Amino acid sequence: MDALFGPIGGSVLRQEVKGHYGDPIVTFKIELEGKPASEVTERIISKLNKADIIFLVSTIESRSQGNRIYLRIDKQYLISQGKIALKDGEDVIKIVISLRQSIDQFKEVLKQYASGNVYT
């Protein structure tokens, strides 16, 4: 996971279950708060291409509930290309981001990433 998110820290909950055809399915759950959570969120957003960021801005209402944003990352693309891309459908990595700010403020940050005007 370090390759995708950088050093994460925190505790990792690993769970293995059997799929429909008996194949093993392994899930990992990581919960972060404060600065580590902000850093991982920033890394994820910064690795999205411009088209995905613009798509995220335009679909954020359907990907959010309250102060949470639900992202789905293409797992196969990540494994084969080492890159992050949004994907709706199956075989994804699910990420939930809980915001301290409003969705509108987060959209503004996304727009800054899309325009290349990010100041950290």
C-alpha positions in Angstrom: 0.0 0.0 0.0 3.0 2.3 0.4 3.4 2.4 -3.3 -0.1 3.9 -3.7 -0.5 6.0 -0.7 3.0 6.4 0.7 3.7 5.5 4.3 0.3 5.4 6.0 0.8 4.3 9.5 -2.2 3.5 11.6 -3.6 0.0 12.1 -4.6 -2.2 9.2 -7.5 -4.6 9.6 -7.1 -7.6 7.2 -10.1 -9.9 6.5 -10.2 -12.9 4.2 -13.5 -14.4 3.0 -14.4 -16.8 0.2 -16.0 -15.4 -3.0 -18.9 -16.8 -4.9 -16.8 -19.4 -6.6 -14.7 -20.3 -3.5 -11.9 -17.9 -4.5 -10.3 -16.0 -1.6 -11.1 -12.3 -1.2 -8.9 -10.3 1.0 -10.0 -6.9 2.2 -8.0 -4.3 4.1 -9.5 -1.5 6.2 -7.4 1.4 7.3 -8.7 4.3 9.3 -6.7 7.6 9.5 -7.4 10.9 11.3 -5.9 14.3 11.3 -2.7 15.0 9.4 -2.0 11.5 8.2 -5.6 11.4 6.7 -5.1 14.7 5.0 -1.7 13.7 3.6 -3.1 10.4 2.1 -6.1 12.3 0.7 -3.8 14.8 -0.9 -1.6 12.0 -2.4 -4.7 10.3 -3.9 -6.1 13.5 -5.4 -2.7 14.6 -6.7 -2.3 11.2 -8.6 -5.6 11.5 -10.4 -5.4 12.8 -13.9 -7.0 16.1 -14.9 -10.0 14.4 -16.6 -10.7 12.3 -13.5 -10.6 15.4 -11.2 -13.0 17.3 -13.5 -15.3 14.2 -13.6 -15.1 14.0 -9.8 -16.0 17.7 -9.4 -19.0 17.2 -11.8 -20.2 14.0 -10.0 -19.3 14.8 -6.4 -23.0 15.2 -5.3 -23.7 11.6 -6.3 -20.5 10.4 -4.6 -21.1 12.2 -1.3 -23.4 11.9 1.7 -23.1 14.5 4.5 -19.4 15.3 4.8 -18.3 12.0 3.3 -17.0 11.4 -0.2 -17.0 7.9 -1.6 -14.4 7.1 -4.2 -13.9 4.0 -6.3 -10.4 3.4 -7.7 -9.7 1.0 -10.6 -7.8 -1.8 -8.9 -6.6 -3.5 -12.1 -5.3 -0.2 -13.5 -3.5 0.5 -10.3 -1.8 -3.0 -10.3 -0.9 -3.0 -14.0 0.0 0.6 -14.5 0.8 1.8 -11.0 -1.6 4.8 -11.5 -4.8 5.9 -9.9 -8.0 6.2 -11.9 -11.6 6.6 -10.9 -13.9 3.7 -11.9 -17.6 2.9 -11.3 -18.3 -0.7 -11.3 -16.6 -3.9 -10.0 -13.1 -4.8 -9.0 -12.4 -1.5 -7.3 -10.7 -0.1 -4.2 -13.2 1.8 -2.1 -12.1 4.9 -0.3 -14.2 7.0 2.1 -13.0 10.5 2.8 -14.6 12.3 5.8 -14.3 16.0 5.4 -13.9 18.7 8.0 -14.8 21.3 5.4 -17.9 21.5 3.2 -18.3 19.6 -0.1 -18.2 23.0 -1.8 -14.8 23.8 -0.3 -13.5 20.4 -1.3 -14.7 21.0 -4.9 -12.7 24.3 -4.9 -9.6 22.3 -3.9 -10.3 19.8 -6.7 -10.6 22.7 -9.2 -7.2 24.0 -8.1 -5.7 20.5 -8.7 -7.4 20.4 -12.2 -6.0 23.8 -13.1 -2.5 23.1 -11.7 -2.8 25.9 -9.1 -2.2 23.9 -6.0 -0.3 25.4 -3.1 0.5 23.1 -0.2 
